[in-house]
Amino acid sequence: MAIQNPRDIIIGPVISEKSYSGVHEKRYSFFVDLRATKSQIKKAVEDIFNVKVLNISTSNIKSKPKRLGRSIGRSSRRKKAVVTLGKKDKIDFFESV
């Protein structure tokens, strides 16, 4: 089952201090669909933000046990992609925050 829409591949940005420290080196972090491949992620980022992607690193994040009162559960699994752009490219969403 192939993912067609680029907006279905990119779920959202990673909002953390560590992810924002990479913005100066043109490295941006996104949560992506678990089934997405590196080539699909590259195409989706290039289509959505009109930039040139040089490199992609992906990592699968395991679910962790969570607890709220007496109920015990787990957080959901996620996939994170760190995208490196060319020197002249930037994503304004990260720059403005």
Backbone as ProteinMPNN parsed JSONL, in Angstrom:
{"seq_chain_A": "MAIQNPRDIIIGPVISEKSYSGVHEKRYSFFVDLRATKSQIKKAVEDIFNVKVLNISTSNIKSKPKRLGRSIGRSSRRKKAVVTLGKKDKIDFFESV", "coords_chain_A": {"N_chain_A": [[0.844, -1.173, 0.0], [0.869, 1.974, -1.068], [1.729, 5.266, -0.036], [0.142, 8.12, -1.014], [-0.369, 10.988, -0.832], [1.654, 13.781, -0.01], [1.228, 15.152, 2.381], [0.201, 13.229, 4.025], [2.378, 11.745, 4.672], [4.242, 13.375, 6.094], [3.797, 13.993, 9.36], [4.119, 15.904, 11.41], [6.109, 18.627, 12.839], [9.021, 18.13, 14.93], [8.998, 19.292, 18.086], [11.251, 20.442, 20.071], [14.01, 21.261, 22.22], [16.423, 20.228, 21.355], [15.896, 19.617, 18.662], [15.525, 22.166, 17.592], [18.052, 23.204, 17.862], [19.459, 22.261, 15.717], [18.632, 23.748, 13.56], [20.229, 25.851, 12.678], [22.236, 24.544, 11.325], [20.903, 23.746, 9.113], [19.283, 21.511, 9.538], [16.373, 19.754, 9.983], [13.707, 18.409, 11.904], [11.172, 15.938, 11.735], [8.095, 14.253, 12.546], [7.082, 11.313, 11.031], [5.078, 9.125, 8.924], [4.825, 5.708, 9.902], [5.181, 3.789, 7.899], [6.532, 5.033, 5.87], [9.139, 5.472, 3.48], [12.612, 6.467, 3.033], [12.953, 7.714, 0.531], [10.311, 8.45, -0.084], [9.834, 10.264, 1.997], [11.72, 12.234, 1.396], [10.737, 13.168, -1.093], [8.246, 14.144, -0.26], [8.921, 16.251, 1.544], [10.3, 17.942, -0.208], [8.223, 18.567, -1.997], [6.257, 19.82, -0.358], [7.582, 21.991, 0.96], [9.155, 23.211, -0.99], [12.035, 22.903, -1.305], [15.492, 21.742, -1.531], [16.514, 18.589, -0.706], [19.264, 17.19, 0.902], [20.157, 15.077, 2.582], [18.813, 12.388, 4.551], [17.987, 11.13, 7.704], [16.586, 8.515, 9.502], [14.72, 7.33, 12.333], [13.272, 4.877, 14.396], [11.042, 5.248, 17.012], [10.504, 3.723, 20.019], [7.564, 2.622, 21.809], [6.695, 3.821, 25.062], [6.218, 2.926, 28.499], [3.46, 4.375, 30.174], [1.743, 6.125, 32.788], [-1.209, 7.052, 34.414], [-2.591, 7.901, 37.199], [-4.278, 5.12, 38.397], [-4.451, 3.758, 36.05], [-2.704, 2.068, 33.511], [-0.717, 2.36, 30.651], [0.591, 2.665, 27.31], [2.722, 4.8, 25.384], [2.396, 5.881, 21.963], [4.014, 4.31, 19.126], [6.513, 5.881, 17.085], [7.947, 7.448, 14.195], [10.82, 9.165, 13.363], [12.218, 11.664, 11.325], [15.178, 13.185, 10.298], [16.033, 15.841, 8.41], [18.339, 17.108, 6.125], [19.106, 20.1, 4.563], [20.025, 22.003, 1.574], [22.524, 24.678, 1.3], [21.36, 27.187, 0.618], [18.682, 26.829, 1.042], [15.783, 26.939, 3.213], [13.381, 26.319, 5.821], [10.645, 28.107, 6.492], [8.82, 27.803, 8.552], [10.154, 26.784, 10.809], [12.03, 28.751, 11.223], [10.628, 31.033, 12.001], [9.622, 30.581, 14.545]], "CA_chain_A": [[0.0, 0.0, 0.0], [1.709, 3.161, -1.204], [1.179, 6.508, 0.479], [0.095, 9.006, -2.17], [-0.345, 12.404, -0.517], [2.806, 14.159, 0.814], [0.78, 15.59, 3.71], [-0.03, 12.028, 4.83], [3.682, 11.228, 5.075], [4.766, 14.265, 7.135], [2.773, 14.16, 10.381], [4.311, 17.199, 12.05], [7.483, 18.904, 13.243], [9.442, 17.755, 16.273], [9.159, 20.512, 18.867], [12.113, 20.215, 21.23], [15.2, 22.114, 22.229], [17.449, 19.574, 20.544], [15.578, 19.746, 17.242], [15.727, 23.55, 17.182], [19.482, 23.514, 17.816], [19.949, 21.869, 14.4], [18.113, 24.629, 12.516], [21.329, 26.659, 12.153], [22.991, 23.695, 10.392], [19.944, 23.354, 8.072], [18.759, 20.188, 9.854], [15.011, 19.896, 10.483], [13.175, 17.128, 12.359], [9.742, 15.737, 11.535], [7.488, 12.955, 12.768], [6.572, 10.831, 9.746], [4.311, 7.888, 8.953], [5.683, 4.546, 10.179], [5.41, 3.007, 6.679], [7.198, 5.863, 4.865], [10.543, 5.212, 3.195], [13.412, 7.695, 2.919], [12.674, 8.38, -0.743], [8.996, 9.075, 0.037], [9.988, 11.418, 2.887], [12.437, 13.253, 0.628], [9.817, 13.742, -2.081], [7.203, 14.886, 0.455], [9.497, 17.501, 2.052], [10.577, 18.797, -1.364], [6.954, 19.036, -2.557], [5.539, 20.696, 0.567], [8.319, 23.196, 1.335], [9.909, 23.715, -2.145], [13.454, 22.949, -0.957], [16.306, 20.626, -2.027], [16.949, 17.754, 0.407], [20.554, 16.538, 0.662], [20.335, 13.854, 3.355], [17.742, 12.039, 5.479], [18.238, 10.095, 8.698], [15.338, 8.142, 10.152], [14.823, 6.465, 13.5], [12.007, 4.42, 14.956], [10.978, 5.517, 18.439], [9.687, 2.707, 20.658], [6.558, 3.105, 22.751], [7.175, 3.79, 26.44], [5.109, 2.77, 29.444], [2.952, 5.608, 30.778], [0.81, 5.85, 33.869], [-2.021, 8.17, 34.868], [-3.348, 7.336, 38.315], [-4.186, 3.659, 38.449], [-4.452, 3.167, 34.704], [-1.381, 1.887, 32.92], [-0.79, 2.236, 29.205], [1.838, 2.896, 26.593], [2.677, 5.839, 24.371], [2.386, 5.281, 20.631], [5.273, 4.259, 18.395], [6.667, 6.974, 16.136], [9.126, 7.445, 13.34], [11.334, 10.523, 13.254], [13.129, 11.881, 10.213], [15.985, 14.4, 10.357], [16.256, 16.203, 7.017], [19.37, 18.116, 5.913], [18.841, 20.857, 3.339], [21.139, 22.704, 0.96], [22.94, 25.912, 1.969], [20.475, 28.314, 0.34], [17.296, 26.49, 1.377], [15.362, 26.967, 4.605], [11.956, 26.139, 6.036], [10.243, 29.283, 7.254], [8.058, 27.412, 9.743], [11.087, 26.648, 11.922], [12.768, 29.996, 11.393], [9.8, 32.073, 12.604], [9.267, 30.275, 15.926]], "C_chain_A": [[0.889, 1.236, 0.0], [0.977, 4.381, -0.655], [1.278, 7.535, -0.639], [0.343, 10.467, -1.821], [0.868, 12.759, 0.349], [2.423, 14.597, 2.223], [0.387, 14.406, 4.599], [1.284, 11.441, 5.332], [4.25, 12.05, 6.229], [3.65, 14.517, 8.136], [2.9, 15.52, 11.059], [5.759, 17.414, 12.427], [7.76, 18.384, 14.647], [9.734, 19.056, 17.018], [9.96, 20.163, 20.116], [13.33, 21.121, 21.12], [16.296, 21.535, 21.344], [17.165, 19.724, 19.05], [15.789, 21.175, 16.754], [17.198, 23.947, 17.173], [20.083, 23.155, 16.458], [19.498, 22.769, 13.27], [19.231, 25.459, 11.892], [22.205, 25.871, 11.191], [22.109, 23.172, 9.271], [19.459, 21.916, 8.258], [17.415, 20.358, 10.546], [14.457, 18.514, 10.802], [11.662, 17.081, 12.206], [9.337, 14.366, 12.046], [6.84, 12.549, 11.454], [5.787, 9.541, 9.953], [5.261, 6.708, 9.133], [6.038, 3.763, 8.916], [6.223, 3.751, 5.634], [8.673, 5.485, 4.719], [11.285, 6.548, 3.073], [13.127, 8.445, 1.614], [11.308, 9.055, -0.73], [9.061, 10.32, 0.919], [10.676, 12.554, 2.149], [11.513, 13.946, -0.365], [8.746, 14.596, -1.396], [7.72, 16.227, 0.966], [9.775, 18.452, 0.899], [9.292, 19.355, -1.966], [6.277, 20.06, -1.654], [6.253, 22.023, 0.753], [9.136, 23.821, 0.201], [11.388, 23.938, -1.819], [14.157, 21.747, -1.576], [16.855, 19.867, -0.825], [18.253, 17.059, 0.031], [20.655, 15.179, 1.339], [19.141, 13.65, 4.272], [18.236, 10.943, 6.405], [16.913, 9.789, 9.377], [15.626, 7.276, 11.368], [13.427, 6.118, 13.985], [12.06, 4.611, 16.464], [10.013, 4.511, 19.057], [8.633, 3.352, 21.546], [7.101, 2.932, 24.175], [5.991, 3.592, 27.376], [4.755, 4.109, 30.084], [1.924, 5.231, 31.834], [0.083, 7.138, 34.239], [-2.94, 7.631, 35.958], [-3.155, 5.845, 38.376], [-4.131, 3.01, 37.076], [-3.048, 3.185, 34.112], [-1.562, 1.705, 31.419], [0.573, 2.43, 28.589], [1.642, 4.06, 25.639], [2.756, 5.171, 22.997], [3.791, 5.273, 20.027], [5.311, 5.409, 17.415], [7.897, 6.739, 15.288], [9.541, 8.891, 13.153], [12.322, 10.585, 12.101], [13.847, 13.209, 10.424], [16.448, 14.678, 8.932], [17.307, 17.301, 6.951], [19.139, 18.767, 4.562], [20.124, 21.463, 2.796], [21.406, 24.037, 1.657], [21.95, 27.056, 1.783], [19.027, 28.055, 0.738], [17.048, 26.633, 2.866], [13.862, 26.756, 4.66], [11.508, 27.237, 6.987], [9.475, 28.945, 8.51], [8.959, 27.345, 10.969], [11.79, 27.953, 12.228], [11.955, 31.035, 12.163], [9.479, 31.813, 14.072], [10.367, 30.623, 16.874]], "O_chain_A": [[1.585, 1.502, 0.98], [-0.239, 4.507, -0.795], [2.365, 7.795, -1.155], [1.178, 11.118, -2.449], [1.096, 12.096, 1.361], [3.206, 14.432, 3.158], [0.255, 14.571, 5.811], [1.292, 10.71, 6.322], [4.691, 11.489, 7.232], [2.664, 15.178, 7.811], [1.902, 16.211, 11.261], [6.562, 16.485, 12.347], [6.843, 18.22, 15.452], [10.611, 19.823, 16.624], [9.414, 19.653, 21.094], [13.629, 21.669, 20.059], [17.01, 22.273, 20.665], [18.086, 19.935, 18.26], [16.195, 21.375, 15.609], [17.558, 24.936, 16.534], [21.123, 23.7, 16.088], [19.927, 22.586, 12.131], [19.187, 25.743, 10.695], [22.854, 26.461, 10.326], [22.506, 22.257, 8.549], [19.248, 21.19, 7.287], [17.323, 21.028, 11.575], [14.701, 17.557, 10.066], [10.961, 18.048, 12.504], [10.125, 13.422, 11.995], [6.134, 13.343, 10.832], [5.829, 8.942, 11.028], [6.365, 6.702, 8.588], [7.095, 3.133, 8.866], [6.576, 3.17, 4.608], [9.36, 5.216, 5.704], [10.67, 7.613, 3.017], [13.069, 9.674, 1.603], [11.154, 10.13, -1.309], [8.414, 11.324, 0.621], [10.265, 13.709, 2.261], [11.51, 15.173, -0.463], [8.383, 15.657, -1.904], [7.033, 17.24, 0.836], [9.513, 19.65, 1.013], [9.271, 20.505, -2.403], [5.774, 21.071, -2.144], [5.617, 23.076, 0.712], [9.755, 24.865, 0.406], [11.922, 25.027, -2.031], [13.503, 20.837, -2.086], [17.584, 20.437, -0.013], [18.347, 16.42, -1.018], [21.176, 14.231, 0.752], [18.526, 14.616, 4.723], [18.824, 9.956, 5.963], [16.196, 10.703, 9.784], [16.64, 6.581, 11.427], [12.523, 6.953, 13.985], [13.013, 4.185, 17.117], [8.845, 4.448, 18.673], [8.791, 4.493, 21.982], [7.868, 2.009, 24.45], [4.884, 4.041, 27.081], [5.633, 4.874, 30.483], [1.316, 4.162, 31.78], [0.705, 8.194, 34.362], [-3.946, 6.984, 35.669], [-2.029, 5.35, 38.404], [-3.797, 1.831, 36.96], [-2.318, 4.173, 34.203], [-2.453, 0.982, 30.974], [1.592, 2.365, 29.276], [0.54, 4.287, 25.141], [3.148, 4.008, 22.897], [4.637, 6.102, 20.361], [4.266, 5.87, 16.957], [8.769, 5.938, 15.626], [8.717, 9.744, 12.825], [13.148, 9.69, 11.918], [13.215, 14.231, 10.693], [17.155, 13.874, 8.324], [17.19, 18.314, 7.64], [18.995, 18.088, 3.545], [21.166, 21.447, 3.451], [20.621, 24.474, 2.499], [21.728, 27.825, 2.718], [18.224, 28.987, 0.764], [17.956, 26.476, 3.681], [13.155, 26.983, 3.679], [11.936, 27.291, 8.14], [9.476, 29.733, 9.455], [8.575, 27.798, 12.047], [12.112, 28.227, 13.384], [12.526, 31.837, 12.902], [9.096, 32.743, 14.782], [10.228, 30.427, 18.081]]}, "name": "protein", "num_of_chains": 1, "seq": "MAIQNPRDIIIGPVISEKSYSGVHEKRYSFFVDLRATKSQIKKAVEDIFNVKVLNISTSNIKSKPKRLGRSIGRSSRRKKAVVTLGKKDKIDFFESV"}
